Amino acid sequence: MMDNELYQEVLLQHSKRPRNFGPLENATHAADGHNALCGDEISVALRIGNGTVEEAKFTGSACAICTASASIMTGEVKGLTCDAVGTLAGKFRQLAKDGNVPDIPMKLQVLGGVHQFPQRVKCAVLPWETLVSALDSPVA
């Protein structure tokens, strides 16, 4: 399967049946993100214990690219330290812009195809920006 076909297939799978979608009970951290250009709205909730992401979920109303990115992201960050999550978010941002970043999980590499559509990069990156905000936003 060509890279573009794989990109489209992964987007469809994760946008139609997103993983980790729904509210997170006993969340310790949360943040909301909004893309004013297209109207995407997303919320990311985390349960962090001992500096590690134990659980991650998202809710919201967003385009297929944003939903797929959030779906894959929430699966990839579980079990990572908060520092590792921040590093991974930076690598993903670069991947979305350039299409190629070494040392990034294979599941994320397929989303590198979004770099071919500069106007959609923000859609793919919004969940990651919201995730980083959530790391710094404890639930009261």
Stockholm file with secondary structure:
# STOCKHOLM 1.0

chainA/1-140         MMDNELYQEVLLQHSKRPRNFGPLENATHAADGHNALCGDEISVALRIGNGTVEEAKFTGSACAICTASASIMTGEVKGLTCDAVGTLAGKFRQLAKDGNVPDIPMKLQVLGGVHQFPQRVKCAVLPWETLVSALDSPVA
#=GR chainA/1-140 SS CCHHHHHHHHHHHHHHSCTTBSCCTTCSEEEEEECTTTCCEEEEEEEEETTEEEEEEEEEECCHHHHHHHHHHHHHHTTCBHHHHHHHHHHHHHHHHHSCCSSCCHHHHGGGGGGGCGGGHHHHHHHHHHHHHHHTCBCC
#=GC SS_cons         CCHHHHHHHHHHHHHHSCTTBSCCTTCSEEEEEECTTTCCEEEEEEEEETTEEEEEEEEEECCHHHHHHHHHHHHHHTTCBHHHHHHHHHHHHHHHHHSCCSSCCHHHHGGGGGGGCGGGHHHHHHHHHHHHHHHTCBCC
//
